């Protein structure tokens, strides 16, 4: 039996699900829940994420058959993810899919190079918009406070998350935060175990299920350090270990290796932490940035304008002393 078609008026008046965070789209919310679901529930959720437009046209029984499960499991899966049931999920998807049609970013085989360029940038912009909606403001504030008070900060990550961790460590070092991001996973694990109560360990992991990063976070936690995790999925092994969990990510396009858009969201989140911490300690951050600018300038062919700026910065510091 086919489902009853949804009208635009129905999609417009539907109330948001109780379990859906304010400002967060249904698809990113469902995607973030998949790791915590049972295998049968996860198959339902994966079908919804893979083809939300197609799911809108299905009945509960049809979706159950595709997911190799029962209609009652489909309904319970929707409820576990915060929806009243499959009908409400369809209505929410109908509204979101209609909005997405205005800026569809799917790449097709026949797309020209300029089209691909435009669609990749559109996808990145969308990932950042969706990613900001999934971050818990209270968790973000706790992370800022912990980093600001930290004796030192250890950034860890492997694979595609490794350069994100190293970039963050450098950025925080430029505002006077003692930071490190060892490239070797064994060194990460050892350094994490040597942390103390006054230290912070920040782990970046797209899936939240990378063995090495999970082990490092566990070591930091056991050492007494504050643990902060930046990940794309709320329920995950690493999230269950961390003291502060920051969830942000985005949809992936075909032909793009593991979580490129999510990496952009992670970089933006870390940049927001960097700015927030710098604002909390403006004087120290400004002095550290002045020193950083002076050091970096020695490695560049400076223009007359840059030399004037550096001269002003040195004069200001001498006057302050």
C-alpha positions as CSV (number, residue, x, y, z in Angstrom):
1,X,0.0,0.0,0.0
2,X,1.4,3.3,-1.0
3,X,1.6,6.2,1.4
4,X,-0.8,9.1,1.4
5,X,0.8,12.0,-0.6
6,X,1.9,14.9,1.5
7,X,0.5,18.3,0.7
8,X,2.6,21.5,0.9
9,X,0.3,22.8,3.6
10,X,0.9,19.8,5.7
11,X,4.7,20.2,5.4
12,X,4.4,23.9,6.3
13,X,2.4,23.4,9.5
14,X,4.2,20.4,11.0
15,X,5.6,21.0,14.4
16,X,9.4,20.3,14.9
17,X,10.2,17.0,16.6
18,X,10.7,17.2,20.4
19,X,14.1,15.4,20.1
20,X,15.4,17.6,17.3
21,X,17.8,20.4,18.6
22,X,16.6,23.9,17.7
23,X,18.0,25.0,14.3
24,X,19.2,21.6,13.4
25,X,18.0,19.9,10.2
26,X,16.5,16.4,10.3
27,X,19.1,14.8,8.0
28,X,22.2,15.9,10.0
29,X,20.4,14.9,13.2
30,X,19.5,11.4,11.9
31,X,23.1,11.0,10.5
32,X,24.6,11.8,13.9
33,X,22.4,9.2,15.7
34,X,23.3,6.2,13.4
35,X,26.3,5.0,15.4
36,X,24.2,4.6,18.6
37,X,21.3,2.7,16.9
38,X,20.8,-1.1,16.8
39,X,21.6,-2.8,13.4
40,X,18.0,-2.9,12.3
41,X,17.3,0.8,13.3
42,X,20.6,1.8,11.7
43,X,19.5,0.3,8.4
44,X,16.3,2.4,8.5
45,X,18.2,5.6,9.3
46,X,20.8,4.9,6.6
47,X,18.0,4.6,4.0
48,X,16.5,7.9,5.2
49,X,19.8,9.7,4.9
50,X,20.7,8.2,1.6
51,X,17.4,9.1,-0.2
52,X,15.2,11.4,1.9
53,X,13.1,12.3,-1.2
54,X,12.4,8.7,-1.9
55,X,11.5,7.9,1.7
56,X,8.8,10.6,1.6
57,X,7.0,8.5,-1.0
58,X,7.1,5.3,1.0
59,X,4.7,3.8,3.5
60,X,5.9,2.4,6.8
61,X,5.7,-1.2,5.4
62,X,7.6,-0.3,2.2
63,X,10.5,1.3,4.2
64,X,10.5,-1.7,6.5
65,X,10.8,-4.1,3.6
66,X,13.7,-2.1,2.1
67,X,15.5,-2.1,5.5
68,X,14.8,-5.8,6.0
69,X,12.9,-5.2,9.2
70,X,9.4,-4.8,10.6
71,X,7.0,-1.8,10.4
72,X,7.0,-1.5,14.2
73,X,10.8,-1.2,14.1
74,X,10.6,1.7,11.6
75,X,8.2,3.5,14.0
76,X,10.3,2.8,17.0
77,X,13.4,3.9,15.2
78,X,11.8,7.3,14.3
79,X,10.7,7.7,18.0
80,X,14.2,6.9,19.3
81,X,15.5,9.7,17.0
82,X,13.1,12.2,18.5
83,X,10.1,12.0,16.1
84,X,6.6,11.1,17.1
85,X,6.6,8.5,14.4
86,X,7.2,7.8,10.7
87,X,4.5,10.2,9.6
88,X,6.0,13.2,11.4
89,X,9.4,12.2,10.0
90,X,8.0,12.2,6.4
91,X,6.5,15.7,7.0
92,X,9.7,17.2,8.3
93,X,11.7,15.6,5.4
94,X,9.1,17.0,2.9
95,X,9.7,20.5,4.1
96,X,13.5,20.2,4.2
97,X,13.7,18.5,0.8
98,X,11.6,21.2,-0.8
99,X,14.0,23.8,0.7
100,X,17.1,21.9,-0.5
101,X,15.8,21.9,-4.1
102,X,16.5,25.6,-4.2
103,X,20.2,24.9,-3.7
104,X,20.8,21.3,-4.7
105,X,24.5,20.5,-4.7
106,X,24.7,17.0,-6.1
107,X,27.5,16.5,-8.7
108,X,26.5,14.6,-11.8
109,X,28.8,12.8,-14.3
110,X,28.1,15.4,-17.1
111,X,28.8,18.5,-14.9
112,X,31.3,20.9,-16.3
113,X,34.4,22.0,-14.3
114,X,32.8,25.3,-13.4
115,X,29.6,23.5,-12.2
116,X,31.7,21.2,-10.1
117,X,33.5,24.1,-8.6
118,X,30.3,25.9,-7.8
119,X,28.6,22.8,-6.3
120,X,31.6,21.9,-4.1
121,X,31.6,25.4,-2.6
122,X,27.9,25.3,-2.2
123,X,28.3,22.0,-0.3
124,X,30.9,23.5,1.9
125,X,28.7,26.5,2.8
126,X,25.8,24.2,3.6
127,X,28.0,22.0,5.8
128,X,29.1,25.0,7.8
129,X,25.5,26.2,8.2
130,X,24.3,22.7,9.3
131,X,27.4,22.2,11.4
132,X,26.8,25.3,13.6
133,X,23.3,24.1,14.4
134,X,24.5,20.8,15.9
135,X,27.0,22.4,18.5
136,X,25.7,22.5,22.1
137,X,26.3,26.1,23.3
138,X,26.8,25.0,26.9
139,X,29.4,22.4,25.8
140,X,31.1,25.1,23.7
141,X,31.3,27.5,26.7
142,X,32.8,24.7,28.9
143,X,35.4,24.0,26.3
144,X,36.4,27.7,26.1
145,X,36.7,27.9,29.9
146,X,38.8,24.7,30.1
147,X,41.2,25.8,27.4
148,X,41.5,29.3,28.8
149,X,42.5,27.9,32.3
150,X,44.7,25.1,30.9
151,X,48.4,24.7,31.8
152,X,48.9,23.1,28.4
153,X,46.7,21.7,25.6
154,X,47.3,18.5,23.7
155,X,45.6,18.2,20.3
156,X,45.3,14.6,18.9
157,X,44.0,13.1,15.7
158,X,44.9,10.5,13.1
159,X,44.4,10.2,9.3
160,X,42.6,13.2,7.9
161,X,42.1,14.6,11.4
162,X,45.8,14.8,12.0
163,X,46.5,18.0,10.0
164,X,43.4,19.6,11.7
165,X,44.9,18.9,15.1
166,X,48.3,20.3,14.1
167,X,46.8,23.4,12.6
168,X,44.8,24.0,15.8
169,X,47.9,23.5,18.0
170,X,49.8,26.1,16.0
171,X,46.9,28.6,16.1
172,X,46.5,28.4,19.9
173,X,50.2,28.7,20.4
174,X,50.1,32.1,18.6
175,X,47.9,33.4,21.3
176,X,50.1,32.2,24.2
177,X,48.5,28.8,24.9
178,X,51.1,26.1,25.4
179,X,50.0,23.6,22.7
180,X,51.2,20.4,21.1
181,X,50.1,18.0,18.4
182,X,52.5,15.1,18.1
183,X,52.2,13.5,14.6
184,X,52.9,10.0,15.8
185,X,50.0,8.1,17.4
186,X,52.3,6.4,20.0
187,X,53.7,9.7,21.1
188,X,50.1,11.1,21.3
189,X,49.2,8.2,23.6
190,X,52.3,8.7,25.8
191,X,51.9,12.5,26.1
192,X,48.2,12.1,27.0
193,X,49.1,9.7,29.8
194,X,51.6,12.3,31.1
195,X,49.0,15.0,31.3
196,X,47.7,16.3,34.7
197,X,44.6,17.9,36.2
198,X,45.5,21.3,34.9
199,X,45.8,20.1,31.3
200,X,43.4,19.7,28.4
201,X,43.3,17.0,25.7
202,X,41.4,17.9,22.5
203,X,40.7,15.1,20.2
204,X,39.4,15.5,16.6
205,X,37.7,12.4,15.1
206,X,35.1,12.4,12.3
207,X,33.6,9.0,13.2
208,X,34.5,9.1,16.9
209,X,35.5,5.4,16.6
210,X,39.2,5.5,15.7
211,X,41.0,3.1,18.0
212,X,44.1,5.1,18.5
213,X,42.3,8.4,19.2
214,X,39.9,6.7,21.6
215,X,42.8,5.1,23.5
216,X,44.6,8.5,23.7
217,X,41.5,10.2,25.1
218,X,41.1,7.4,27.6
219,X,44.7,7.9,28.7
220,X,44.2,11.6,29.1
221,X,41.0,11.1,31.1
222,X,42.7,8.6,33.4
223,X,45.6,11.0,33.9
224,X,43.1,13.6,35.2
225,X,43.1,16.0,32.3
226,X,40.0,17.6,30.9
227,X,39.0,15.8,27.7
228,X,37.3,17.6,24.8
229,X,36.1,15.9,21.6
230,X,35.3,17.4,18.2
231,X,33.4,14.8,16.2
232,X,30.6,14.4,13.6
233,X,28.6,11.9,15.5
234,X,27.0,12.4,19.0
235,X,26.8,8.8,20.1
236,X,30.2,7.2,19.6
237,X,32.9,5.4,21.6
238,X,35.0,8.6,22.0
239,X,31.9,10.7,23.0
240,X,31.2,8.3,25.9
241,X,34.8,8.9,27.2
242,X,35.0,12.7,26.8
243,X,34.1,15.3,29.4
244,X,33.0,17.8,26.7
245,X,31.6,16.7,23.4
246,X,31.3,19.1,20.4
247,X,29.4,17.7,17.5
248,X,29.6,19.2,14.1
249,X,29.8,17.8,10.5
250,X,28.2,17.9,7.1
251,X,27.0,15.8,4.2
252,X,29.5,14.1,1.9
253,X,29.5,14.3,-1.9
254,X,30.5,11.4,-4.2
255,X,34.2,11.1,-5.3
256,X,35.3,12.9,-2.1
257,X,37.3,11.0,0.4
258,X,36.0,10.6,3.9
259,X,34.5,13.7,5.5
260,X,35.9,16.6,3.6
261,X,32.9,18.8,4.4
262,X,33.0,17.6,8.0
263,X,36.7,18.6,8.2
264,X,35.7,22.1,7.2
265,X,33.1,22.1,10.0
266,X,35.8,20.9,12.5
267,X,38.2,23.6,11.4
268,X,35.6,26.3,11.8
269,X,34.6,25.0,15.3
270,X,38.3,25.0,16.4
271,X,38.6,28.5,14.9
272,X,35.6,29.6,17.0
273,X,37.2,28.2,20.1
274,X,40.5,30.0,19.2
275,X,38.7,33.4,18.9
276,X,36.6,32.9,22.1
277,X,39.7,32.0,24.1
278,X,41.7,34.9,22.6
279,X,38.9,37.3,23.6
280,X,39.0,36.0,27.2
281,X,42.7,36.9,27.5
282,X,43.0,39.8,25.1
283,X,46.2,41.4,26.6
284,X,48.2,38.1,26.7
285,X,46.8,37.1,23.3
286,X,47.7,40.4,21.7
287,X,51.3,40.3,23.0
288,X,51.7,36.7,21.8
289,X,50.3,37.6,18.4
290,X,52.6,40.6,18.1
291,X,55.6,38.3,18.8
292,X,54.3,35.7,16.3
293,X,53.9,38.4,13.6
294,X,57.4,39.6,14.2
295,X,58.9,36.1,14.0
296,X,56.9,35.2,10.9
297,X,57.9,38.5,9.3
298,X,61.5,37.4,9.5
299,X,60.7,34.6,7.0
300,X,59.1,36.9,4.4
301,X,60.2,39.7,2.1
302,X,58.5,42.5,3.9
303,X,56.9,45.5,2.2
304,X,57.3,49.0,3.4
305,X,53.8,48.9,4.9
306,X,54.5,45.7,6.9
307,X,57.7,47.2,8.2
308,X,55.8,50.2,9.5
309,X,53.2,48.0,11.2
310,X,56.0,46.0,12.9
311,X,57.7,49.1,14.0
312,X,54.5,50.4,15.6
313,X,54.0,47.0,17.4
314,X,57.5,47.1,18.8
315,X,57.1,50.7,20.0
316,X,53.8,49.9,21.7
317,X,55.3,47.0,23.6
318,X,58.3,49.0,24.8
319,X,56.0,51.8,26.0
320,X,53.9,49.3,27.9
321,X,57.0,48.1,29.7
